[in-house]
Amino acid sequence: MQPTSRDPSASGEAAQPPRWVPVAASDELREDVGIERAVEGQLLALFRHGGQVYAIEALCAHHGGPLAEGQVVGGCVTCPWHGWQYQLADGVHTGSGTPLIGSYPAREVEGRIEVQI
Ligand code: FES
């Protein structure tokens, strides 16, 4: 799921196609230990879990807890502040089944982590 963004056509700006942006070196991202990165005006939490890399919005939809500091289990991260859980793959809040935070396509290429934004 791509996060909702403003409509650039409303302001006369040309829409930019999504592109892959390098956000970290591969060795910065350890299994089940999140890191936070600011990327083009978005604060993202990056994770490596089960052979995949993931990028979701960094701040919890509840009260802005730092999701990169959360515990990762079974493809989900638990917010360290009050325990809300989100699926890494799509930002779905497991309690409601609703995508409460944005997620971004992420990949690992030639020793770096890239996010499509
Ligand atoms: S701020 Fe994340 S659960 Fe409350």
Residues whose N, C-alpha, C, O or C-beta is under 5 A from the ligand:
A	BS01	FES	C60 H62 H63 G64 G65 C79 W81 H82 G83 W84
